[in-house]
Amino acid sequence: MSAKFLPCGVYHEDYKHDHAFWQTKFVKGKMILLFLLTFVFIPMSAGSYWLSVCNQIGYTVLCALGVQLLIGYTGLITLGHAAFVAVGAYTSTLLVLQFHWPQFFLDWGLAYPFSIIVAGLTAGLWSVLFGLPSAKVKGFYLILTTMAAQFITVDFILTQYVSQIGGRGQAFSLPPGTIKIGPWIIDDEVKVYYLMAVLVTLMVFALANLVRSRPGRAWIAIRDNDISAEVMGINIVWYKLLAFFVAGFMAGIAGAFWVSNTAALSPEHFTWSWSLWLVGVILIGGVGSVDGIIFGSIFMVLVMELLQMATIYLGDFFPQLMMKFLYVKESAFGLAICAFLIYEPRGLSYRWWQIKNYFNLWPFSY
């Protein structure tokens, strides 16, 4: 019985097969089940609340993809990634609300899809601007540069100038019916969920392929030893800037998605704490792992949701607890980071890898 499930047989006969994502029928079957779970079972069975939780998980995944690329695969520490998410969100919003599109663009629902692409490109170029110092500095000094991106972009440019466009004050209102893709108006949690699921699938697939390509191998070489990489002929400045562009592009896509999930856009959605949160996601999920992005996002969002439920329940007995939930949330975030760094430094993805190996090698798992 067990033989047909074990990965026995003749594999890796050519380069294409060696680099295939799904190399056995069993793995392909698991991916089909995952597809059905994502696109059929969850949207059909989950209620509005849990769909909103799934949308928050997907948004976290989209934001953390760029952080994983910079920190996990290129070794460039960033603490200002929320700035590039904000650039993407505001670019998409301004294009949808302020730009005078041709009438057929509006009739066919092309304005928002086009704004997603432009948001990604704009955030990518803005990310390259703040990635330029990486050609000369690294480590602590690069951290300060990315922090400067956060404060300059969000606290100065977006808050003081961009948010004032159109006389709206600090927030852009997004009335129902504003976000439209073709004939479909994104106006409920189910439609937002499907948009999220498609974007997450595309972006995860893109990152997984990128890290297996020539730029991906160059990024990993730079991460492991940039001097050796340069000696081997790798143009480290070019590939560092390329990493910043791709990370910024993914952040811009995340910001454009967030526009569909909110009724009003404000700089308060992109605080520096969100940049720290994204770093925590990949630390808990696993640095240098695409799976780690998903596991870390699920863990962080679900833990905070459960913590909020517990706070609401205990609020009947301790009324002050509800008023201090933000401090409770930040404390839980810090404790989670410390616990994982001490007891599971390789993250949840490493534990998942061990579980898969145990299953594949059974009954000889020892």
C-alpha positions in Angstrom: 0.0 0.0 0.0 2.7 2.5 1.0 4.8 1.8 -2.2 2.5 3.7 -4.5 2.7 6.8 -2.3 6.5 6.8 -1.9 8.6 8.9 -4.4 10.1 5.7 -5.9 11.0 5.4 -9.6 13.2 6.9 -12.2 13.4 10.7 -12.0 15.6 13.6 -13.0 16.4 12.2 -16.4 16.8 15.6 -17.9 17.2 19.2 -16.8 13.6 20.1 -17.3 12.5 17.2 -15.1 15.1 18.0 -12.5 13.7 21.6 -12.1 10.0 20.7 -12.3 7.9 22.0 -9.4 5.7 18.9 -9.2 7.8 15.8 -9.9 5.4 13.1 -8.9 1.7 12.3 -9.4 1.2 12.5 -5.7 2.5 16.0 -5.5 0.4 17.0 -8.5 -2.6 15.6 -6.7 -1.8 17.7 -3.6 -1.6 20.8 -5.7 -5.0 20.1 -7.3 -6.5 19.7 -3.9 -4.8 23.0 -2.8 -6.3 24.7 -5.9 -9.8 23.4 -5.1 -9.4 24.4 -1.5 -8.3 27.9 -2.4 -10.7 28.7 -5.3 -13.8 26.5 -4.5 -14.1 25.3 -0.9 -13.0 28.4 1.0 -15.1 31.0 -0.9 -18.2 28.7 -0.9 -18.0 27.7 2.8 -16.4 30.5 4.7 -18.4 33.3 6.1 -17.8 37.0 5.6 -15.6 37.3 8.7 -13.3 34.4 7.8 -13.1 35.6 4.2 -11.9 39.0 5.5 -9.2 37.1 7.5 -8.2 35.2 4.4 -7.9 38.6 2.6 -5.7 39.9 5.3 -3.5 36.8 5.0 -3.2 37.3 1.3 -2.4 41.0 1.7 0.4 40.1 4.2 1.7 37.5 1.7 1.8 40.0 -1.1 3.6 42.5 1.1 6.1 40.0 2.5 7.2 38.6 -0.9 9.4 41.6 -1.6 10.8 41.5 2.0 11.7 37.9 1.5 13.4 38.6 -1.8 15.5 41.4 -0.3 16.4 39.8 3.1 16.0 36.1 2.5 17.5 35.8 -1.0 19.7 38.8 -1.5 20.8 39.6 2.0 19.7 43.2 1.9 18.0 44.1 5.2 15.0 46.4 4.7 13.0 48.1 7.4 10.9 50.4 5.2 9.0 48.2 2.9 5.7 49.6 3.8 6.7 52.8 2.0 6.7 51.0 -1.4 3.4 49.3 -0.6 2.0 52.8 0.1 3.4 54.1 -3.2 1.6 51.3 -5.1 -1.7 52.0 -3.2 -1.6 55.7 -3.8 -0.6 55.3 -7.5 -3.5 52.9 -8.1 -5.9 55.2 -6.2 -4.9 58.4 -8.0 -5.2 56.6 -11.4 -8.7 55.3 -10.6 -10.1 58.5 -9.0 -8.2 61.4 -10.6 -7.0 60.4 -14.0 -9.3 61.2 -17.0 -9.6 57.9 -18.7 -11.2 57.4 -22.2 -14.8 56.4 -21.8 -14.2 52.9 -23.3 -11.6 52.3 -20.6 -14.2 53.0 -17.9 -16.9 51.0 -19.7 -14.7 48.0 -20.1 -13.4 48.1 -16.6 -9.8 48.5 -17.6 -8.8 51.4 -15.3 -8.2 49.4 -12.2 -6.3 46.5 -13.9 -4.1 49.0 -15.7 -3.5 50.9 -12.4 -2.2 47.7 -10.8 0.5 47.4 -13.4 1.5 51.1 -13.2 1.4 50.9 -9.4 3.9 48.0 -9.5 6.2 49.8 -11.9 6.1 53.1 -10.0 6.8 51.4 -6.6 9.6 49.4 -8.3 11.3 52.5 -9.6 10.8 54.3 -6.2 12.4 51.3 -4.5 15.4 51.4 -6.9 15.9 55.1 -5.9 16.4 54.1 -2.2 18.3 51.0 -3.2 21.0 53.0 -4.9 23.0 53.4 -1.6 23.2 49.6 -1.5 26.0 49.9 -4.1 28.2 51.5 -1.5 26.8 50.5 1.9 25.4 47.4 3.6 24.3 46.1 7.0 23.5 48.8 9.5 23.9 51.7 7.1 21.5 50.1 4.6 18.9 49.6 7.3 19.0 53.3 8.0 18.6 54.0 4.3 15.5 51.9 4.1 14.1 53.5 7.2 14.6 56.8 5.5 12.5 55.6 2.6 9.7 54.9 5.1 9.8 58.4 6.7 10.4 60.4 3.6 7.7 58.6 1.5 4.9 58.1 4.0 5.4 60.7 6.7 6.4 63.5 4.4 5.5 63.1 0.7 2.2 61.1 1.1 0.9 62.7 4.3 1.8 66.3 3.5 1.3 66.5 -0.3 -0.3 63.5 -2.0 -3.1 63.1 0.5 -4.2 66.7 -0.1 -4.9 66.1 -3.8 -8.5 66.8 -4.6 -9.1 68.5 -1.2 -9.9 65.2 0.5 -7.8 65.9 3.6 -5.9 62.9 4.9 -7.9 60.1 3.2 -9.1 59.1 -0.2 -12.6 57.9 -0.2 -13.3 54.8 -2.4 -17.1 54.7 -3.0 -18.7 51.3 -3.9 -18.3 50.6 -7.6 -15.0 52.4 -7.9 -13.0 49.2 -8.2 -14.0 47.4 -11.3 -12.3 44.6 -13.4 -14.1 44.2 -16.7 -17.8 43.8 -16.0 -17.2 42.7 -12.4 -17.4 45.3 -9.6 -15.2 44.3 -6.6 -17.7 45.3 -3.9 -17.9 42.3 -1.4 -15.6 40.0 0.5 -16.0 37.1 -2.0 -14.9 39.1 -5.0 -12.0 40.7 -3.0 -11.0 37.1 -2.0 -10.9 35.9 -5.6 -8.8 38.9 -6.6 -6.4 38.2 -3.7 -6.2 34.5 -4.6 -5.3 35.2 -8.2 -2.7 37.9 -7.3 -1.1 35.7 -4.6 -0.9 32.8 -7.0 0.7 34.8 -9.7 3.2 36.6 -7.4 4.2 33.5 -5.5 4.7 31.6 -8.8 6.7 34.5 -10.2 9.0 34.7 -7.1 9.5 30.9 -7.0 10.6 30.9 -10.7 12.8 34.0 -10.3 14.9 32.5 -7.5 15.5 29.5 -9.7 16.6 31.6 -12.7 20.0 33.3 -13.4 19.1 36.5 -11.4 17.9 34.3 -8.5 21.2 32.4 -8.4 23.1 35.8 -8.6 21.0 37.1 -5.6 21.8 34.0 -3.5 25.5 34.3 -4.4 25.4 38.0 -3.3 23.7 37.0 -0.1 26.2 34.2 0.8 29.3 36.2 -0.1 29.1 39.4 -2.2 32.9 39.6 -2.6 33.1 36.0 -4.0 30.2 36.8 -6.2 31.9 39.8 -7.7 35.1 37.8 -8.2 33.0 35.3 -10.2 31.9 38.0 -12.6 28.5 38.9 -11.1 27.6 42.6 -11.4 26.5 43.0 -7.8 25.3 46.6 -8.2 23.1 45.7 -11.1 21.6 42.6 -9.3 21.1 44.5 -6.1 19.1 47.2 -7.9 17.2 44.5 -9.8 16.3 43.0 -6.5 15.0 46.3 -5.2 13.0 46.9 -8.3 11.3 43.4 -8.2 10.7 43.8 -4.5 9.2 47.2 -5.0 7.1 46.0 -7.9 5.6 43.2 -5.7 5.0 45.8 -3.0 3.2 48.0 -5.5 0.9 45.1 -6.5 0.1 44.6 -2.8 -0.7 48.2 -2.4 -3.0 48.2 -5.4 -4.8 45.2 -4.0 -5.3 46.9 -0.7 -7.2 49.6 -2.5 -9.9 47.0 -3.3 -10.1 46.0 0.3 -10.7 49.3 2.0 -13.3 52.1 1.8 -10.8 54.9 2.4 -7.0 55.1 1.9 -4.9 56.9 4.5 -1.2 57.1 5.3 -2.1 55.4 8.6 -2.4 52.1 6.8 1.4 52.1 6.0 3.1 52.9 9.3 6.7 51.9 10.2 5.3 49.1 12.4 3.9 47.5 9.3 7.4 47.3 7.9 8.6 45.6 11.1 5.6 43.3 11.0 6.7 42.1 7.5 10.2 41.3 8.7 8.7 39.4 11.6 6.5 37.4 9.2 9.5 36.0 7.3 11.5 35.4 10.5 8.7 33.2 11.8 7.9 31.6 8.5 11.5 31.0 7.5 14.1 33.3 5.9 15.0 32.3 2.4 11.9 30.2 1.7 8.8 30.9 -0.4 6.8 28.6 1.8 7.9 30.6 4.8 6.1 33.7 3.5 2.8 31.8 3.4 3.3 30.0 6.8 4.5 33.2 8.5 1.5 35.2 7.2 -1.0 32.6 8.2 0.6 32.3 11.7 0.8 36.0 12.4 -2.7 36.9 11.2 -4.5 34.0 12.9 -2.6 34.4 16.2 -3.6 38.1 16.3 -7.2 37.3 15.4 -7.4 34.7 18.1 -5.8 37.2 20.5 -8.4 39.8 19.6 -11.2 37.3 20.2 -9.7 36.4 23.6 -9.4 40.1 24.4 -13.0 40.7 23.6 -14.1 37.8 25.7 -11.9 38.9 28.7 -13.1 42.5 28.2 -16.3 41.7 30.1 -14.1 40.9 33.2 -11.3 43.4 32.5 -12.7 46.5 30.8 -9.3 48.2 30.6 -8.0 45.3 28.5 -9.9 46.4 25.4 -8.4 49.9 25.5 -4.9 48.4 25.7 -5.3 45.8 22.9 -2.7 47.6 20.8 -0.1 47.1 23.5 -1.1 43.5 23.9 -0.8 42.9 20.2 2.7 44.5 20.1 3.8 42.4 23.1 2.5 39.2 21.5 4.4 40.1 18.3 7.6 40.6 20.2 7.2 37.4 22.3 6.5 35.4 19.1 9.7 36.7 17.5 11.8 35.9 20.5 10.3 32.4 20.9 10.9 31.5 17.3 14.5 32.9 17.3 15.2 30.7 20.4 13.3 27.5 19.7 12.7 27.5 15.9 15.3 29.8 14.3 14.7 28.3 10.9 11.0 29.1 10.9 7.9 27.2 10.2 9.0 26.3 6.7 11.8 24.1 8.1 9.4 22.3 10.3 7.1 21.7 7.3 10.1 20.4 5.3 10.8 17.9 8.1 7.2 16.7 8.2 7.2 16.1 4.4 10.5 14.2 4.7 9.1 12.1 7.5 6.0 11.3 5.4 8.0 10.5 2.2 10.5 8.3 4.0 7.9 6.3 6.0 8.2 3.6 7.3 12.0 4.2 7.3 11.8 7.7 8.8 14.4 7.0 11.4 
